[in-house]
Amino acid sequence: MAQYTIKELEHLSGIKAHTIRIWEQRYNILCPKRTETNIRYYDDKDLKTLLNVSLLNEKGYKISKIAQMQPDQVIQKVQQLCEIPGECSQHINNMMSAMLDLDEEAFDKAISTVALQLGFAEAMNRLVYPFLHKIGILWQTGNITPAHEHFVSNLIRQKLIVAIDGQVVRRKPDTPSYLLYLPEGELHELALLYMNYVVRSHNFPVIYMGQNLPFSDLELTYALTKPKYICTVLTSAPDRDQMQNYLKKLSEAFPEATIYIYGILVQQEQLVFPGNVKRLACMREFTELFR
């Protein structure tokens, strides 16, 4: 069973630790446990409860009124919010709960509902990416296992592949093409798949090379296809201390291309980007390139 500190609950719920303590003391919203060494902690049930309570509070329900509700009443109110078009907060919370329970049906329902209401692209921007940010916190704090991460990654990957497969691309003559790849050692493909979806949705041709591509193969592909744009995502490769050298290598190998790079490794403030290499701070920046 996962164990959360109050600061971790703050990051995951958006409720300040001081407020959580007040809710505990005045309203018994949560009941923290203690380790054998008398350190307070919270479990998955507490996290799910706080996510529901924080959503109702955000939507105008007073905490005193929420505290008087039975658990099934809280869930009912939350489900009603899920039926409001464009309301994503509770669907994100539902995805969190479904992940913790390894509940594929509930996870799929959350994504499908928002995709039907807003379209697939907005579901990715407003639902999936905020969700991935939250599970990144869980991963960093050791509160989800590789099994949880693989569970959600594969379900989201399936959604992306189905969406890409369903696209009808109407390419125009002399349209610039995009080369999408992940460098050798990089296996986190979700963001690159979404880039693939976005580019194709705007009727640009894509050369999709996928995961773990050696640099020599990237050079060969570029020589054969001459794309105007190269896109990649750097999450775990190359090594953090090799990032500046890698940016330089890309710029010099493909001086005529514009190279877009996304991912946690390129968010380091000290990095200097060559003129033809563009850092993306978030995926929405990439989608806005096509507007």
N, C-alpha and C positions, 0 to 999 in steps of 0.2 A: 504493500500500500504506500502511495506517495505521501510525503510529509512536506508541508509548506510553512515557511515563516510568514509572519504578518507582512513583511515587506514584499514578499513574492505575491501574496494575495493582492496587495496594493497595485503592483504592476499588471496583474492579470485582470483585475476588475475595474481599475481606474478609481477606486475608493481609497482615500488617504488612510494610512495606518491609524492615525489618531481618531478618525471617524469610525473605523472598524472597532476600535477598543470601546468607544462610547456606545456603539450599537450593541456590543456584547454586554456591557455593564448595565445599561438602562433597559434593553429590550430582549436580552438573551437570544439575539439573532444567531449567534454562533456559540459553540461550546468547545473551545480548544482543549486538546489533550496535553499531557506532559510526558516527556521521556523519563527514563529511569534516573537521569541526572537533573530532573525538574525543569527542563527546557520546554517552553510552550511550542506546540505545533498544531497544524490543521491538516485534515485529510481531504480526499476527493469529494466526499459528501459536503463538507464545509465549503469547498470551492464552488460546487454546483449551486448550493444555497445562496452564496454571496453573489454569484453572477445573476441569478434571478432577482434577488432583492435589489441589486444595484440598477438593473434595468427598469424595474417598476419605479424606483425612486427617481431615476433620470426622466421618466415619463410623467412625473408630477404626483405620484403617490407619496404621501407622508410616511416616514419610517414608523411612526407610532401606529398608523393604520395597517401597514404591512405586517408589523409584529403581532397584530391581533388575528391575522388570517391563519387558517389551517394550511398545511403544506399543499394539499390538493387545490385550495383556492388560489394560492400563489401561482401554481403551475397553470391553472385555467386562465388567469389574467395574462400570463406570459404568452400562452398559446394564442390568445386573442390578438396580442400585439403582432404575432407572426403573420397574421392574415392581412395586415396593413401593407399595401404595395410600397416598396421602397424602404421598408423598415428592416435593416440588416443586423442590428446589434444582437437581437435575440437569436437570429439564425447562426451568428458566429458562436454564441454561447452554446447553442444546440450542437454545433459541430464539435466544440470542445468536449461536451458531455459524451457525445457519440464516440469520439476518439478514445476517451478514457475507458469506455465500456466495450470498445471494439465492435460497435453496433453499425454495420454497413448500411442497413435500411434507413436509420435515422440520419446518418451522415449524407446519404444520397438525397434524401428528402429535402434537407436544408439547402443544398446547392441547386437542386432542380426547381424548387419553389422560387428562389430569387432569379434564376436564369429565365424562368417563364415570365416573371413580372418585369424584369429590367433588360433582358437580353444577356447573352453569354458574356460579352465583353465587360459589361457593368458588374455582372456577378463576380467576375475575376477581380476587378478593381476594388469593389466595395465589400466583398465577402471573403474571397479566398485569400487575397494578400494580407488583409488585417488578421485573418485567422492564422496564416503562416507566421506572422510576426509574433503572435501570442504563443504558438507552440515553440517558437525559437527561444522564448523566455523559459518555457518548461524544459527544453532540452539543455539549456545552459545551466539550469539549477538542478538537473538530474532527476526531474520529476516525471519524465516519460522515458520509456525504454526504446531501443531500436525497433522493437515490434510495433509500437505505436506510430513511430515515424514512418516505417515502411507501409503500415496500414493506410494512413491518410495519403501518403505520397502516391501510392499505386491507384487509389480511388480517384484522386484529382487527375493523375496522368491519363486514366481511362477516359475521363470526361473531355480532356483536351484532345486526345486522339480522335474521339468520336466527332467532336466539333470540327476539327481540321478535315477529317474525312468527308464531312457533309458540305464543305465549302465548294462553291462553283466559282473558279477563278477565270475572269474574262481579261486576258492579257492583251495589251495593245502593242503594236510594233514599236521597237526601239525603247521599250520600258526598261529602266535600270533594274538590275537584279540584286538580291541580298544573299550573302553567304553566311549561314548560321552554323556555329560549331561550339563545342566545349573542348578546352585543351586537355592534353594527356594528363590523366589522373583525376579529372573532374567528372563526377557522375551525377550531380544534382541537375536534372534536366527540366524541371517544371517551368522555370522562367523562360528557358530557351524555346520550349514547346509553345508557350504563350506568345512569344515573339513571332514564331512561325505563323500562328493563327492570325495575329494582328497584321502582319505583312501581307499574307494571302487575302485577308478580308478587304484590302485596298488594291487588289488585283496586280500586285507586283510579283514577279517570279522569284522563287526561293530555291537555293541550293542548300538542302538541310543535311548536315554531316553528323549531327548528334553528339554523343558523348565520346570522351577519351580519344580525341584526334591528335596524333603526333604532328608536330610542327612541320615536318617534311611533307606530310600528306596535305596539310593546309596550304603550303606553298604550291604543291602540284595542282590542287583543285583550283586555286586562284589563277594559276597560269593557263589552265584549260578553259575557265569560265569567265574570267575578267569581270567580276561583280563590281559595281560601284560602291556597295556598302558591305561591311563585314560586321557581324554582331556576335558577341559572346557574353557569357556570364561566369564570373569568377567567385566561387564560394569557398572552395577548399584547395584549389590548385591555381597557379604555382604557389610555392611557399611564400609567406608574407614578406620575408626579407628579400625575395627575388622579384617583387612586383615592379619596382622601378625599371629593372633590367628587361622585364618581359614587355612592358609598355614601349620601351625604346626599340626592342627587337621587332615588335609588331609594326611600329611606325616606319622603320627602315625597310622591312621586308615588303610592305604594301603602301608605298608612298602616294600612289594615285587613288587609293581607296579612303573613304571615310569610315572610321572604325568606332562603333558604339559598344561600350563596355558597361555592364551592370553587375552588381553583386557586392557582398560585404567586404571583399578584399580590396576593392577600389575606392572604398569610402574613407581610407586613411588620409588625414589632412595634409601630411607631408609629401604626398605624391605629386609629381610634376607631370602634366600630360602634354605630349607632343601635339603639334598643331592639328594633325589629322586624326587624333584619338580623342573621343568625347566620352566623358563620364556621365552615366545616368544615375541620379540620386534615388529615383524611384521608377517603377514600371509605368506609371502614368506619364512621365516625361517621354517615354518611348512612344506611347500611343498618341501623344500630342504632336509628334513629328509629322503625322499624316493629316493634320487638320489644316 
